[in-house]
């Protein structure tokens, strides 16, 4: 489920099945051209949307959250979700607040070959499987 008006019309009906919050987190760092920031941000959004499509029914894809690297604040997780998955670039230093636990997963995305469709598909596949492992691990306890 994506964060938009048309999908939220059925939120109350679907709420019992959506147990995972997917948070694409973008850290705006110095030393990267504006054009590259745009490419990276779009890539991160596309990976998040690809994961949501593969795992549709259990995931709510939140809007992209971004901040500047100089800001020293912890990322909080949304309440009322059994699982929280943060999607970010591997070079980013993002920390979760006190809500971090067994149901929280940080998924780094590689920063190279962002224009490769094959790499994109492999990335979405691998990260989707990591989320499934998180679900299986939690249900096996």
ABEGO torsion letter per residue (X at the ends): XBBBAAAAAAAAAAAAABABBBBBBBBBBBGBBAAAAAAAAAAAAAAAAAAAAAABGABBBBBBBBBBAABBBBBBBBBGBABBBBBBBAABBBBBBAABBAABBBBBBBABGAABAAAAAAAAAAAAAAAAAAAAAAAAX
